[in-house]
Amino acid sequence: MQQSQAGSARPSLGPVLLALFIDLVGFSIIFPLFPAILDSYRGDPWMQSLLEALRSLSPEIDDIRLVTLFGGALGSLYAVLQFLLSPFWGSLSDRIGRRRVLLITVTGNLFAALLWAFSGTFALLVLSRILAGIAAGNISTATAAVADLTPGPDRARGMGLVGASFGLGFILGPAIGGGLSQIDLSSASTAGELFRATPFTAAALGVCLLNLVNLLWIWKKLPETRPEGLTPRPIRFQISFGSRWGPMVQRAQLANLFYLIAFSSMEFTLPFLVWQRFDWDEKQIAVMFVAIGLVLAVVQGAGSRRFAKKLGEHGSALTGLLLVMIGLVGTASCDQTWQLWLSLLPLAVGSAMVMPMLSTIVSLAVGPDQQGEVLGVFRSLGSLARAIGPLLGAVLYWKYGSSFPYWTAAVLLLIPAALLSAALVSKRQIP
């Protein structure tokens, strides 16, 4: 691989991984708070009218399942925007560099969090999520920067470290969110104001601070990682399933899509399940996400390269899918907390194996001048999945109860398993 600066050594992974970690801490702060945030806007006229419209479709549905459905629709709005714009951000980073795109997108996330902090109405909360979705190109861009810095044999390790950053971010983010949710600044404002402090202003200001720190870190410490001397590529603003890179990449991209539809369906409904089934509060939900994140970080940080060396990228991903299926079935069936924790272990370990391997497969298939684009498509399809998955899970939860999304997700994972098995067979047949 070419060096990013003529006559200088390749930059280390540390600065970009720290930037990614800080970004993911800020991103995941909202996870354990989502049910309570939606519940806090129940008196808002616009939200009430939307809830009543949904209630008219199925009057027998209880309030918790109704709010779950509504939350799924809001979560999907963010992911749809990420799906539409991730290829653009990735392609732009292939042209103007990773560092500039990261500065733009982190600034957008800073303003989105500031708007959330003082969203006195539900409409402003929705607007803040729209802005955050538009600016959500930083993860794919940072992943492309890691690909820039890891030659072929080390690519699985690089993507494993990206996954470990996710895991560590998801440890600290929900923990911070759960802690800051205990600080209620809403008494300093008058109800009914357009811009005012809410019970979750402290958590949102925490996200603002993290984005500001990340912006300064990228500005001061993160060098440009895109190799010099590459011909600037045209900026693409189109949706793709990766077919132009060949069947191997297309199968991995589609496996990523269907896997994340299933996984995000589980991920979104899980706080609502434990809220309803075990009467957990924000602190307990935060502890659950911290535990999951810890397993993700340990397995991805320490095991990705070993898995790839021993089982291959496709074999590791297939093993991970099997473990996730086991975890989903256990979560659907549990009625005691120890059963839930036992089910979450294979689910977290399996997830830690799947995602780094899929991103490694697509990254190794293209040259250094297309890393931003191919990984932008990868994250874009992941965002499409995160638009479909939460809404699918919320509808199933709303209509059929808390177990049904998990049984459905387990069955849905047969699709990526079939795609990866076909790709593995094709790979072995290549002389």
C-alpha positions as CSV (number, residue, x, y, z in Angstrom):
1,M,0.0,0.0,0.0
2,Q,1.2,3.5,-0.7
3,Q,2.0,5.8,2.1
4,S,-0.3,8.6,2.9
5,Q,2.5,11.1,2.9
6,A,5.4,10.9,0.6
7,G,8.6,9.8,2.3
8,S,6.9,9.2,5.7
9,A,5.8,6.1,7.5
10,R,2.2,5.0,7.4
11,P,0.3,6.7,10.2
12,S,-0.7,4.5,13.2
13,L,-4.2,3.2,13.7
14,G,-4.4,4.9,17.2
15,P,-5.8,8.3,16.2
16,V,-8.5,7.1,13.8
17,L,-9.6,4.3,16.3
18,L,-9.8,6.9,19.1
19,A,-11.9,9.2,16.8
20,L,-14.2,6.3,16.0
21,F,-14.4,5.3,19.7
22,I,-15.4,8.8,20.8
23,D,-17.9,9.0,18.0
24,L,-19.5,5.7,19.0
25,V,-19.7,6.7,22.7
26,G,-21.7,9.7,21.7
27,F,-23.9,7.7,19.3
28,S,-24.8,5.0,21.9
29,I,-25.6,7.3,24.8
30,I,-29.2,7.4,23.6
31,F,-29.7,3.6,23.5
32,P,-30.9,2.9,27.1
33,L,-32.9,6.2,27.1
34,F,-35.1,5.7,24.0
35,P,-38.2,4.3,25.7
36,A,-38.1,7.0,28.4
37,I,-37.4,9.8,25.9
38,L,-40.5,8.8,23.9
39,D,-42.6,8.5,27.1
40,S,-41.5,12.0,28.2
41,Y,-43.1,13.6,25.1
42,R,-46.5,11.8,25.6
43,G,-48.2,15.1,26.3
44,D,-46.9,16.8,23.1
45,P,-49.9,17.5,20.8
46,W,-48.2,16.3,17.6
47,M,-47.0,13.1,19.2
48,Q,-50.4,12.4,20.7
49,S,-52.1,12.8,17.4
50,L,-49.7,10.4,15.8
51,L,-50.2,7.9,18.6
52,E,-53.9,8.1,18.4
53,A,-53.7,7.5,14.6
54,L,-51.7,4.3,15.3
55,R,-54.0,3.3,18.1
56,S,-57.0,3.5,15.7
57,L,-55.4,0.7,13.6
58,S,-55.4,-1.7,16.5
59,P,-57.4,-0.4,19.6
60,E,-56.6,-3.5,21.7
61,I,-52.8,-2.9,21.7
62,D,-51.4,-1.7,25.1
63,D,-49.5,1.5,25.5
64,I,-46.0,-0.1,25.8
65,R,-46.3,-1.9,22.5
66,L,-47.7,1.3,20.9
67,V,-44.7,3.3,22.0
68,T,-42.4,0.6,20.8
69,L,-44.0,0.8,17.3
70,F,-43.7,4.6,17.3
71,G,-40.0,4.4,18.4
72,G,-39.3,1.9,15.6
73,A,-40.6,4.4,13.1
74,L,-38.5,7.2,14.6
75,G,-35.4,5.0,14.6
76,S,-36.0,4.0,11.0
77,L,-36.1,7.7,9.9
78,Y,-32.5,8.2,11.1
79,A,-31.3,5.0,9.4
80,V,-33.0,5.8,6.1
81,L,-31.1,9.0,5.9
82,Q,-27.9,7.2,6.7
83,F,-28.6,4.7,4.0
84,L,-29.2,7.4,1.4
85,L,-26.1,9.4,2.3
86,S,-23.4,6.9,3.3
87,P,-22.4,6.1,-0.3
88,F,-22.0,9.8,-0.9
89,W,-19.8,10.4,2.1
90,G,-17.7,7.4,1.3
91,S,-17.3,8.4,-2.3
92,L,-16.5,12.0,-1.2
93,S,-13.8,10.7,1.1
94,D,-12.2,8.9,-1.9
95,R,-12.0,12.2,-3.6
96,I,-11.2,14.9,-0.9
97,G,-9.8,12.6,1.8
98,R,-11.0,11.0,5.0
99,R,-10.0,13.8,7.3
100,R,-12.1,16.5,5.7
101,V,-15.2,14.3,5.5
102,L,-14.8,13.4,9.2
103,L,-14.6,17.1,10.1
104,I,-17.8,17.8,8.2
105,T,-19.8,14.9,9.6
106,V,-18.7,15.3,13.2
107,T,-19.7,19.0,13.1
108,G,-23.1,18.0,11.8
109,N,-23.5,15.5,14.7
110,L,-22.5,18.3,17.2
111,F,-25.3,20.5,16.0
112,A,-27.8,17.6,16.0
113,A,-27.0,16.8,19.6
114,L,-27.3,20.5,20.6
115,L,-30.7,20.6,19.0
116,W,-31.7,17.4,20.9
117,A,-30.5,19.0,24.1
118,F,-33.1,21.8,23.9
119,S,-35.9,20.1,22.0
120,G,-38.9,21.4,23.8
121,T,-41.3,19.8,21.4
122,F,-41.4,16.4,19.7
123,A,-41.0,18.0,16.3
124,L,-37.6,19.4,17.3
125,L,-36.6,16.0,18.6
126,V,-37.5,14.5,15.2
127,L,-35.6,17.3,13.4
128,S,-32.5,16.5,15.5
129,R,-32.6,12.9,14.5
130,I,-33.0,14.0,10.8
131,L,-29.8,16.1,11.1
132,A,-28.0,13.3,12.8
133,G,-29.0,10.9,10.1
134,I,-27.7,13.3,7.4
135,A,-24.4,13.6,9.1
136,A,-23.9,9.9,9.8
137,G,-21.2,9.3,7.3
138,N,-18.4,9.4,9.8
139,I,-18.4,5.6,10.7
140,S,-18.0,4.5,7.1
141,T,-15.3,7.1,6.5
142,A,-13.4,6.1,9.6
143,T,-13.6,2.4,8.6
144,A,-12.2,3.4,5.2
145,A,-9.3,5.1,7.0
146,V,-8.6,1.9,8.9
147,A,-8.6,0.0,5.6
148,D,-6.1,2.6,4.2
149,L,-3.7,1.8,7.1
150,T,-4.0,-2.0,7.1
151,P,-2.4,-4.0,4.2
152,G,-4.2,-7.2,3.0
153,P,-2.9,-9.7,5.6
154,D,-3.7,-7.3,8.4
155,R,-7.2,-6.2,7.2
156,A,-9.1,-8.7,9.4
157,R,-7.2,-7.4,12.4
158,G,-8.0,-3.8,11.4
159,M,-11.7,-4.5,11.0
160,G,-11.6,-6.4,14.3
161,L,-10.2,-3.3,15.9
162,V,-13.0,-1.2,14.3
163,G,-15.4,-3.7,15.9
164,A,-13.6,-3.5,19.2
165,S,-14.1,0.3,19.0
166,F,-17.8,-0.3,18.5
167,G,-17.8,-2.6,21.5
168,L,-16.0,-0.2,23.8
169,G,-18.1,2.7,22.6
170,F,-21.2,0.7,23.4
171,I,-19.8,-0.1,26.9
172,L,-19.2,3.5,27.8
173,G,-22.0,5.2,25.9
174,P,-25.0,3.5,27.5
175,A,-23.3,3.8,30.9
176,I,-22.8,7.5,30.5
177,G,-26.4,7.8,29.1
178,G,-27.8,5.9,32.1
179,G,-25.8,8.1,34.5
180,L,-26.6,11.4,32.9
181,S,-30.3,10.5,32.7
182,Q,-30.4,10.8,36.5
183,I,-29.6,14.6,36.1
184,D,-32.9,16.3,35.4
185,L,-32.4,19.9,34.2
186,S,-36.0,20.4,33.1
187,S,-37.0,22.4,36.2
188,A,-34.9,25.3,34.8
189,S,-37.3,25.7,31.9
190,T,-41.0,26.5,31.4
191,A,-43.2,23.7,29.9
192,G,-44.4,24.5,26.4
193,E,-41.4,26.5,25.3
194,L,-40.0,25.6,21.8
195,F,-36.4,25.5,23.1
196,R,-36.1,24.3,26.7
197,A,-34.3,21.9,28.9
198,T,-35.8,18.4,29.1
199,P,-35.2,15.5,31.5
200,F,-32.6,14.3,29.0
201,T,-30.8,17.6,28.3
202,A,-27.8,16.5,30.4
203,A,-27.4,13.3,28.3
204,A,-27.6,15.3,25.1
205,L,-25.1,17.9,26.3
206,G,-22.8,14.9,27.1
207,V,-23.1,14.0,23.4
208,C,-22.3,17.6,22.4
209,L,-19.2,17.6,24.5
210,L,-18.0,14.3,23.0
211,N,-18.5,15.6,19.5
212,L,-16.6,18.7,20.3
213,V,-13.7,16.7,21.8
214,N,-13.8,14.5,18.7
215,L,-13.8,17.5,16.4
216,L,-10.7,18.9,18.1
217,W,-9.0,15.6,18.1
218,I,-9.5,15.0,14.4
219,W,-8.4,18.6,13.7
220,K,-5.2,18.4,15.7
221,K,-4.1,14.7,15.7
222,L,-5.6,12.8,12.8
223,P,-3.5,12.9,9.6
224,E,-4.9,12.2,6.1
225,T,-4.8,8.4,5.6
226,R,-5.9,8.2,1.9
227,P,-2.8,7.3,-0.1
228,E,-1.3,10.0,-2.2
229,G,-1.0,9.7,-6.0
230,L,-4.4,8.1,-6.5
231,T,-6.5,9.5,-9.4
232,P,-9.5,11.4,-7.9
233,R,-12.6,9.3,-8.5
234,P,-16.0,10.9,-9.4
235,I,-18.4,11.4,-6.5
236,R,-21.2,8.9,-6.6
237,F,-24.6,9.6,-5.1
238,Q,-26.3,6.3,-5.9
239,I,-27.7,3.2,-4.2
240,S,-25.8,0.0,-4.9
241,F,-25.8,-3.6,-3.8
242,G,-22.1,-4.0,-4.8
243,S,-22.7,-5.9,-8.1
244,R,-20.0,-3.9,-9.9
245,W,-17.3,-5.5,-7.7
246,G,-18.3,-9.1,-8.5
247,P,-20.5,-11.8,-7.0
248,M,-18.3,-12.4,-4.0
249,V,-18.7,-8.8,-2.8
250,Q,-22.4,-8.7,-3.7
251,R,-23.1,-11.8,-1.6
252,A,-21.2,-10.3,1.3
253,Q,-23.1,-7.0,1.0
254,L,-26.4,-8.7,0.8
255,A,-25.5,-10.9,3.8
256,N,-24.7,-7.7,5.7
257,L,-28.1,-6.3,4.8
258,F,-30.1,-9.3,5.9
259,Y,-28.0,-10.0,9.0
260,L,-28.4,-6.4,10.2
261,I,-32.2,-6.4,9.5
262,A,-32.4,-9.3,11.9
263,F,-29.9,-8.0,14.4
264,S,-31.3,-4.4,14.5
265,S,-34.8,-5.8,15.0
266,M,-33.5,-7.5,18.1
267,E,-31.3,-4.6,19.2
268,F,-34.1,-2.0,19.0
269,T,-36.8,-4.0,20.8
270,L,-34.6,-5.4,23.5
271,P,-34.9,-2.4,25.8
272,F,-38.7,-2.6,25.4
273,L,-38.7,-6.3,26.1
274,V,-36.8,-6.0,29.4
275,W,-38.8,-2.9,30.3
276,Q,-42.0,-4.8,29.9
277,R,-41.0,-8.4,30.8
278,F,-38.7,-7.7,33.8
279,D,-39.7,-4.1,34.7
280,W,-36.1,-2.8,34.2
281,D,-35.3,0.9,34.4
282,E,-32.7,3.0,32.5
283,K,-29.9,2.0,34.8
284,Q,-30.5,-1.7,34.4
285,I,-30.9,-1.4,30.6
286,A,-27.6,0.5,30.5
287,V,-25.9,-2.3,32.5
288,M,-27.2,-4.8,29.9
289,F,-25.7,-2.8,27.0
290,V,-22.4,-2.3,28.8
291,A,-22.2,-6.1,29.3
292,I,-22.9,-6.7,25.6
293,G,-20.4,-4.1,24.6
294,L,-17.7,-5.6,26.8
295,V,-18.1,-9.0,25.1
296,L,-18.1,-7.4,21.7
297,A,-14.9,-5.5,22.5
298,V,-13.0,-8.5,23.9
299,V,-14.0,-10.9,21.2
300,Q,-13.4,-8.5,18.3
301,G,-10.2,-6.9,19.7
302,A,-8.5,-10.2,20.6
303,G,-10.1,-12.8,18.3
304,S,-10.8,-11.4,14.8
305,R,-7.4,-12.2,13.4
306,R,-7.3,-15.6,15.0
307,F,-10.8,-16.4,13.7
308,A,-9.8,-15.4,10.2
309,K,-6.6,-17.4,10.3
310,K,-8.2,-20.5,11.6
311,L,-11.7,-20.5,10.0
312,G,-11.3,-18.0,7.2
313,E,-13.5,-14.9,6.9
314,H,-16.5,-16.8,5.5
315,G,-16.2,-19.6,8.0
316,S,-15.9,-17.2,10.9
317,A,-19.0,-15.3,9.8
318,L,-21.0,-18.5,9.5
319,T,-20.0,-19.6,13.0
320,G,-21.0,-16.2,14.3
321,L,-24.4,-16.5,12.6
322,L,-25.1,-19.8,14.3
323,L,-24.3,-18.3,17.7
324,V,-26.5,-15.3,17.1
325,M,-29.4,-17.7,16.2
326,I,-29.0,-19.5,19.4
327,G,-29.0,-16.3,21.4
328,L,-32.1,-15.0,19.6
329,V,-34.1,-18.2,20.4
330,G,-33.0,-18.1,24.0
331,T,-34.1,-14.4,24.3
332,A,-37.5,-15.1,22.8
333,S,-38.1,-17.9,25.3
334,C,-36.7,-16.5,28.5
335,D,-38.9,-15.6,31.4
336,Q,-36.2,-15.1,34.1
337,T,-33.3,-12.8,34.1
338,W,-30.6,-15.5,34.4
339,Q,-32.1,-17.0,31.2
340,L,-31.8,-13.6,29.5
341,W,-28.1,-13.2,30.5
342,L,-27.3,-16.8,29.3
343,S,-28.9,-16.0,25.9
344,L,-27.2,-12.7,25.5
345,L,-23.7,-14.3,25.7
346,P,-23.8,-16.3,22.4
347,L,-25.7,-13.5,20.8
348,A,-22.9,-11.0,21.6
349,V,-20.0,-13.4,20.8
350,G,-21.7,-14.3,17.5
351,S,-22.2,-10.7,16.5
352,A,-18.6,-9.9,17.3
353,M,-17.6,-12.6,14.8
354,V,-19.9,-11.7,12.0
355,M,-19.4,-7.9,11.3
356,P,-15.6,-7.7,11.2
357,M,-15.5,-10.7,8.8
358,L,-18.1,-9.2,6.4
359,S,-16.3,-5.9,6.2
360,T,-13.0,-7.7,5.7
361,I,-14.4,-9.6,2.8
362,V,-15.6,-6.5,0.9
363,S,-12.6,-4.4,1.8
364,L,-10.1,-7.0,0.5
365,A,-11.9,-7.3,-2.8
366,V,-11.1,-3.7,-4.0
367,G,-8.0,-1.5,-4.4
368,P,-7.0,1.4,-2.2
369,D,-8.7,3.9,-4.5
370,Q,-12.1,2.4,-3.8
371,Q,-12.1,1.7,-0.1
372,G,-14.3,4.6,0.8
373,E,-16.8,3.7,-1.9
374,V,-17.1,0.0,-1.2
375,L,-17.2,0.5,2.6
376,G,-19.7,3.4,2.1
377,V,-22.0,0.9,0.3
378,F,-21.4,-1.6,3.1
379,R,-22.4,1.0,5.7
380,S,-25.2,2.2,3.5
381,L,-26.8,-1.2,3.3
382,G,-26.3,-1.6,7.0
383,S,-28.2,1.7,7.4
384,L,-31.0,0.4,5.2
385,A,-31.1,-2.7,7.4
386,R,-31.3,-0.4,10.5
387,A,-34.2,1.4,8.8
388,I,-36.1,-1.9,8.1
389,G,-35.1,-3.9,11.2
390,P,-36.4,-1.6,14.0
391,L,-39.6,-0.9,12.2
392,L,-40.1,-4.7,11.4
393,G,-39.3,-5.6,15.1
394,A,-41.6,-2.8,16.4
395,V,-44.5,-3.9,14.2
396,L,-44.1,-7.6,15.2
397,Y,-43.7,-6.6,18.8
398,W,-46.8,-4.3,18.5
399,K,-49.0,-6.9,16.8
400,Y,-47.8,-10.3,18.1
401,G,-46.0,-9.6,21.4
402,S,-42.5,-9.4,22.7
403,S,-41.2,-12.9,21.6
404,F,-42.2,-12.8,18.0
405,P,-39.4,-10.4,16.7
406,Y,-36.7,-12.8,18.0
407,W,-38.2,-15.9,16.4
408,T,-38.5,-14.0,13.2
409,A,-34.9,-12.7,13.4
410,A,-33.6,-16.2,13.9
411,V,-35.3,-17.5,10.8
412,L,-34.2,-14.4,8.8
413,L,-30.6,-15.3,9.5
414,L,-30.9,-18.3,7.3
415,I,-30.6,-15.9,4.3
416,P,-27.1,-14.5,5.1
417,A,-26.1,-18.1,6.1
418,A,-27.1,-19.3,2.6
419,L,-25.4,-16.4,0.9
420,L,-22.1,-16.9,2.7
421,S,-22.2,-20.7,2.2
422,A,-22.6,-20.1,-1.5
423,A,-19.7,-17.6,-1.5
424,L,-17.5,-20.1,0.4
425,V,-18.3,-22.9,-2.1
426,S,-17.5,-20.6,-5.0
427,K,-14.2,-19.5,-3.4
428,R,-13.1,-23.0,-2.9
429,Q,-13.8,-23.9,-6.5
430,I,-11.5,-21.1,-7.7
431,P,-8.2,-22.7,-8.7
